[in-house]
Amino acid sequence: MIKSRSARQSISSDLLIIRVSLWRLAILNSALAVCVTILSCGQGQSERTEQADKNHGEWNRFHAENEYKLIQAELKLTKADQPYMVLDLRENKLKLKLKGAVVWSYPMDFASTDSDEVKEFMKRFRGNEGIFARPVADKYLFAAEDRTPDSVLAIVGEAIRVDPELLQRDLPERFQLLWGNGLILEIRTDISGKPISKLQNAIVQIKQALSMPFGETIIVLKIESSEALTLYRAANRGMVTLIYPPM
Amino acid sequence: MRRWILYVIIPLVVLIGAMVITVLIKGRNALPDVSAVIADSLLTNLPADVKRAEKEFEKAQNALLKLEPAVPYIVINTHSNKLCLRTEDSILVEGTCSTGSGEELIDSATGRHWIFNTPRGVFKVNSKVKEPWWRKPDWAFIEEDEDIPKTEAERLDPEMLGEYALGFGKGYFIHGTIYERLLGISVTHGCVRLGSEDLKVIYDKVKIGTPVYIF
């Protein structure tokens, strides 16, 4: 009786071990399945790049077609009176262009990201379809500092009969430009301003942290505050952004 | 046996879940709503014939290159109130300016109204004037609650525009100011005010025909 009980105990402990290992197997299988599916997302891009590389050598139609489309798109943009943005990886500069001329530029000296993240950003920007133009979908200001003291603006406003609020320019401390598809360019400056809304900032950050596993790429660019002011004010929702080179 | 089914079903459910997420991600990757202005250029292809394609490519490239100014050009940045003389790659001269306030003025007597914006776009320097006199327009009197003068002489002000003025069309000028302390703030009626030192440098370096880009 004692024997059989110990035998039963041993069998049940064996079963427990088997059950545990089966659960592990199931978890492992699931993890593998997730990895395979997620990896398949990026397959289209690598296939396309391989195809492009194979064709390298003679007059490369694939590259020429893309470059041609980019030029055509830019030519269209030069007809408008509004500037457009260029992420120029040939010269490593972020530019604002108006009618084909550079009106503002800043070196892209990425601060807290290594080049792999920048590459990932560019890959994501182009997507599987090789897109080289995306409109700015949104911008979000985290913190800013008043450029001119309110007391000065009050005097000026009274003298020229203008609402001082209209004269103020926020010097951004930190803001983000978003293009959708998980593409975020974060601009940071050297000033320490006041948060625009602590609650809103927290919500935005949590939302972005939650989206991260589904492919959000944030690259950080450090810019002088006065230059950041230009970018912040000029880069409005809908501003078309081109990427050089197109592929 | 049932347990085995469970071990198969769990990975399957996870797999389906992962596939749904993938579809969602791919949905996010869908072509962006690129401005209608350039949407058709994304569909423009080169001709099938290589020689024709090369020619077409070169033509497009040259059209874009032509738009780059061949001489140093003026850029007026209304966002940060900066004016610079620059080339494609470098800034030659830069100064703080003042641009339009964006305010609106309505003449209650006649209903006429003005919006004091600096125009955006591309212009050319079309006049260079030393010791310019300002011919005060009607709004200058309406703004000050003064009567509009009947004679031209009453409209003229020899001080307000500083020592130099560069006209760039439609009555707009880059000129000096007696209110240098306000440089950097958008307070003007549309003209671009510049400090006297920067103005002299710009005036000396710039020729008639120099492009002026305002954004």
Interface residues (C-beta under 8 A of the other chain):
Chain A: R19 L22 W23 L25 A26 N29 S30 A33 V34 T37 I38 S40 C41 W59 R61 A64 E65 E67 Y68 K69 I71 Q72 A73 E74 L75 K76 L77 T78 K79 A80 D81 Q82 P83 L96 L98 K99 G100 A101 V102 V103 W104 G127 N128 E129 I131 A133 R134 P135 A137 R147 T148 L153 V156 I160 R161 V162 L166 L167 R169 W179 G180 N181 G182 F214 G215 S226 E227 L229 T230 Y232 R233 A234 G238 V240
Chain B: R3 Y7 I10 P11 V14 L15 A18 M19 I21 T22 L24 I25 K26 R28 N29 L31 P32 D33 V34 S35 V37 I38 S41 L42 T44 N45 L46 V50 A53 E54 E56 F57 A60 Q61 A63 L64 L67 E68 P69 Y73 V75 N77 H79 S80 K82 R86 E88 D89 S101 G102 E103 R120 G121 V122 E143 L182 G184 I185 S186 V187 P211 Y213 F215
